[in-house]
Amino acid sequence: MTLLDEPQMDEDLLALDQAVIRAVAARIAAGPRDRLDASAIALRALLDGLSPVEAAVIKTVWGRLDAATGPALVASGGVAQALATDRFGLGIRPLSAEDALKAADSGSRAVIDLSSDRPWWGRLLARPDLRIVAALPDDRRGRPQAFVVARETSGPSGDDRSFWVTDSGWSETKIVDALGEAGLIADPLAAAGGLKLFVLTGYVQADDGRLKTAPGRLNGVIGAAPLY
């Protein structure tokens, strides 16, 4: 065989490829789910029992479907841009953190670096209409490096982590111990501008009674994100 020979078409593979095209077209036409937690629950069910390679492909396809059927996407920061492109595809508009939050306020989903010089996440304490709805990477082996912020509603998906901010001057260890005594599992994630950001295990609501005596004059839950 030479490179000038016409390749033989594999009819079985072609049929599978055509089935994928039909499925993707039908799924795009069906539009998005009405809630992010419903989408998370559905994706988790699809990933159950898959190999790592299969799961990675499904998450990529799922992200492209989200981009095709859901709100517009913007990104702020190099890490956020890379993670957003990997999950949702090309064409994501780059913005500053401040402009990305404004875009989220207008209905977009904003993917923003955690490593920003300014603790933009602290501003969500005064903006309960905006919240973290996803964190990338979203598997339990990696720590969040970027957040997805939106106005959308998202409840518990069955396997979540929440994000809590405080202005307490206590050490991170002392804060973790205090939250632990209240029945919460906490892990420090970032600190900037006099604010500290923690990951809380599970879906923790803003009015959770366990946070009533939490340290800090200014503190609160700023969102939650599913794990896969």
C-alpha positions in Angstrom: 0.0 0.0 0.0 1.2 3.6 -0.8 -0.1 6.9 0.3 -1.6 7.3 -3.2 -3.9 4.4 -2.6 -7.5 5.4 -1.7 -8.3 4.5 1.9 -11.0 1.9 2.5 -14.0 3.4 4.3 -14.9 1.6 7.5 -18.7 1.5 7.3 -19.1 0.5 11.0 -17.0 3.5 12.2 -18.9 5.8 9.8 -22.2 4.6 11.2 -21.0 5.4 14.7 -19.7 8.8 13.6 -23.0 9.6 12.0 -24.9 8.5 15.2 -22.7 11.0 17.2 -23.6 13.8 14.8 -27.3 13.1 15.0 -27.1 12.9 18.8 -25.2 16.1 19.1 -27.6 18.0 16.8 -30.6 16.7 18.7 -29.1 17.6 22.0 -28.3 21.2 20.9 -31.8 21.6 19.5 -33.3 20.4 22.9 -31.6 23.4 24.7 -30.2 23.7 28.2 -31.6 22.3 31.4 -33.4 24.8 33.6 -31.0 24.5 36.6 -27.3 23.9 37.0 -27.8 21.3 39.7 -30.0 19.3 37.4 -27.2 19.4 34.8 -24.6 18.3 37.4 -26.7 15.3 38.5 -27.2 14.2 34.9 -23.5 14.5 34.1 -22.5 12.6 37.2 -24.9 9.7 36.2 -23.3 9.6 32.7 -19.8 9.5 34.1 -20.6 6.6 36.5 -18.5 3.5 35.6 -16.6 5.2 32.7 -12.8 4.9 32.3 -10.8 8.0 32.8 -10.4 8.4 29.1 -14.1 8.0 28.4 -15.0 10.4 31.3 -12.6 13.1 29.9 -14.3 12.8 26.5 -17.8 13.0 27.9 -16.9 16.1 30.1 -15.4 17.8 27.0 -18.5 17.1 24.9 -20.7 18.2 27.8 -18.8 21.5 28.1 -19.2 22.2 24.4 -22.9 21.5 24.7 -23.1 23.9 27.6 -21.4 26.6 25.5 -23.7 25.9 22.6 -27.0 26.0 24.5 -26.3 28.1 27.6 -25.4 31.7 28.4 -22.5 33.5 26.9 -19.1 32.8 28.5 -16.4 35.2 29.4 -13.0 34.6 31.2 -10.6 36.6 33.3 -7.0 35.5 33.8 -4.7 33.2 32.0 -5.5 30.1 34.1 -9.3 30.7 33.8 -8.9 31.2 30.0 -7.0 27.9 29.6 -9.4 25.9 31.8 -12.5 27.5 30.1 -11.1 26.8 26.7 -10.4 23.2 27.6 -13.9 22.6 29.0 -16.1 24.9 26.8 -14.1 25.5 23.6 -12.7 28.5 21.8 -14.3 31.9 21.4 -14.5 32.8 25.1 -14.2 36.6 25.5 -11.3 37.7 27.8 -12.1 40.4 30.3 -10.8 41.9 33.5 -12.2 40.4 36.8 -14.3 43.5 37.3 -15.7 43.4 33.8 -16.3 39.7 34.0 -18.4 40.2 37.1 -20.4 42.9 35.3 -20.9 40.4 32.4 -22.1 37.8 34.9 -24.5 40.4 36.3 -25.9 40.8 32.8 -26.5 37.1 32.4 -23.2 35.6 31.2 -21.2 33.0 33.0 -17.8 34.3 34.1 -14.8 32.1 34.6 -12.4 34.0 36.8 -8.9 33.1 38.1 -8.6 32.4 41.8 -5.1 33.7 41.6 -6.1 37.3 40.8 -4.1 39.9 42.6 -7.4 41.4 43.9 -9.7 39.2 46.1 -12.7 39.7 43.7 -14.4 36.8 45.4 -14.8 38.9 48.5 -17.2 41.2 46.6 -19.7 38.4 46.3 -20.5 38.8 50.0 -22.3 42.0 49.0 -23.8 40.5 45.9 -26.0 37.5 46.8 -27.5 37.7 43.3 -24.1 36.6 42.0 -22.6 33.3 43.2 -20.0 30.7 42.4 -21.7 27.8 40.6 -18.7 25.8 39.4 -15.0 25.4 40.2 -12.4 24.2 37.7 -10.9 21.7 37.8 -13.9 20.0 39.2 -12.6 16.6 40.2 -11.6 15.8 43.8 -8.0 15.3 43.0 -7.4 19.0 42.1 -7.8 22.2 44.0 -9.9 24.9 42.4 -7.9 27.3 40.2 -10.8 29.2 38.7 -14.5 29.8 39.5 -17.5 30.1 37.3 -19.7 33.0 38.6 -23.3 33.5 37.5 -26.8 34.7 38.5 -28.2 31.2 37.9 -29.9 29.1 40.5 -28.1 25.9 41.6 -29.0 23.7 44.5 -27.3 20.6 46.0 -26.2 18.0 43.4 -25.4 15.3 45.9 -21.6 15.8 45.9 -20.6 19.4 46.3 -18.1 21.8 47.9 -19.0 25.2 49.1 -17.0 28.4 49.4 -17.0 30.7 52.5 -15.2 34.0 53.0 -14.3 35.7 56.3 -12.4 38.9 57.3 -11.3 37.2 60.6 -7.8 38.0 61.7 -7.5 34.5 63.2 -5.0 32.1 61.8 -6.3 29.7 59.1 -5.7 26.8 61.5 -7.8 28.5 64.3 -10.6 29.2 61.8 -10.6 25.6 60.6 -10.8 24.4 64.2 -13.7 26.8 65.0 -15.7 25.6 61.9 -14.9 22.0 62.8 -16.4 22.5 66.3 -19.5 23.8 64.6 -19.7 20.6 62.5 -18.2 21.9 59.3 -15.1 20.5 57.4 -13.1 23.4 56.1 -9.9 23.8 54.1 -8.1 27.2 53.4 -8.0 28.1 49.8 -6.8 31.7 49.4 -6.1 34.9 51.3 -5.8 38.5 50.0 -6.8 42.0 51.0 -7.6 41.0 54.6 -10.0 38.3 53.5 -9.7 34.5 53.7 -11.4 32.0 51.4 -12.2 28.5 52.6 -13.6 25.4 50.9 -16.4 23.7 53.0 -17.2 20.1 52.4 -20.8 19.6 51.1 -23.5 22.0 50.0 -23.7 24.7 52.7 -26.4 27.3 52.4 -25.8 30.9 53.3 -28.2 30.7 56.3 -26.8 27.5 57.6 -27.1 27.6 61.4 -23.6 26.2 61.9 -22.2 29.5 60.6 -24.0 31.7 63.1 -21.0 31.9 65.4 -18.3 31.6 62.7 -15.3 33.9 63.1 -15.2 37.3 61.4 -17.3 40.5 61.4 -17.8 40.1 57.7 -18.3 36.5 56.5 -20.6 34.3 54.4 -21.1 31.6 51.8 -20.5 32.8 48.3 -21.5 29.7 46.3 -21.1 26.0 45.8 -19.8 23.8 43.0 -20.4 20.1 42.1 -17.6 17.5 42.1 -17.3 14.7 39.6 
